Amino acid sequence: MTTEPAYRAADDRYASMPYRRAGRSGLALPALSLGLWHNFGHTKPFETQRAVLRRAFDLGITHLDLANNYGPPYGSAEEAFGRVLAADLRPYRDELVISTKAGYDMWPGPYGDGGSRKYLLASLDQSLARMGLDYVDIFYSHRMDPSTPLAETMGALHTAVTSGRALYVGISNYTPSATREAARILADLGTPLLVHQPNYSMFSRHVERTGEGQTESLLDAVGDLGVGTVVFSPLQQGLLTDRYLSGAVPQGSRAAVGHFLQPSALSPTYLARARALNDIAAGRGQSLAQLALAWVLRDERVTSAIIGASSVAQLEDNVAALAAGPLTDAELAAIEPHAVDGTHQGS
């Protein structure tokens, strides 16, 4: 019986990954972070998850993004990460930024959802137990909860820090005005708001706009506040990859599963715009996915973009987006007519 050699991180893991300061904080995050949303949990092969996590760290991806209900089933992504941490990454804990969240449905009853102090702190304790950690680096309120006073939710985040369960706090899916109020409450408590995590891609540009009832965009708000921005779904659930450019739905794809991405998203409007963007990417020597990542990172207010990866090859392809030079003014102008909100809607 042979024993697998212990994992040893690559000596050059910091050689090529750029790091960006999260707002006006002292914390730098990799330009690309690894999200454990879709491809981690009990329904996926553990050795694949382990290989992706190890390779990500070897490539300089130090930020790993989780949530209490990532899986499926709920909690299983954190459990899988905990296994890899115990087996491989424990010696490198101080080189990792591990984040988790609570705010959406997690367990039955009135205390397993929302923004109450009871739910957030109980969920954080469960997350720490699943991952085998004493603390997380960032703990997020995953969404605004209109039924809970914002002061209570922010007070729970403050307690997460003062109790030693988290080093920093963040919010996700908050409006610009609520972001400002959350930052104000936290500042008064003495726990700065580190980061906001919104959805952002060429096909989802709400963070650039002034929404209904808002006086500024989210990017303007976080930029003024000195809060970092870590964006999720920069590939718009796979629509900004070459997977659907033929118009067909590959077996096993997100559109085929139909939970987060419906086959109806592959409209003629989507196909025309995605193919045009793919042509621009080809002109840069990139894939469509690589172009999409370069595009969200063009804004200095974006600290990091969260990528998912179902294989080491997919991970490496996404990280290769960083090898190309920045987008030129001419390329940005060519992209603009095709980078439209809701491109997957309509005829």
Secondary structure, DSSP 8 states (H G I E B T S, - for coil): ----------TTTTSS--EEE-TTSS-EEESEEEE-SSS-STTS-HHHHHHHHHHHHHTT--EEE--TT-TTTTTHHHHHHHHHIIIIIGGGGGG-EEEEEE-S--SSSTTSSSS-HHHHHHHHHHHHHHHT-S-EEEEEE-S--TTS-HHHHHHHHHHHHHTTSEEEEEEES--HHHHHHHHHHHHHHT--EEEEE-B-BTTB-GGGS--TT-SS-HHHHHHHHT-EEEEB-TTGGGTTSGGGTTS---TTSHHHH-SSS-GGG--HHHHHHHHHHHHHHHHTT--HHHHHHHHHTTSTT--EEEE--SSHHHHHHHHGGGGS----HHHHHHHTTT--TTTTS--
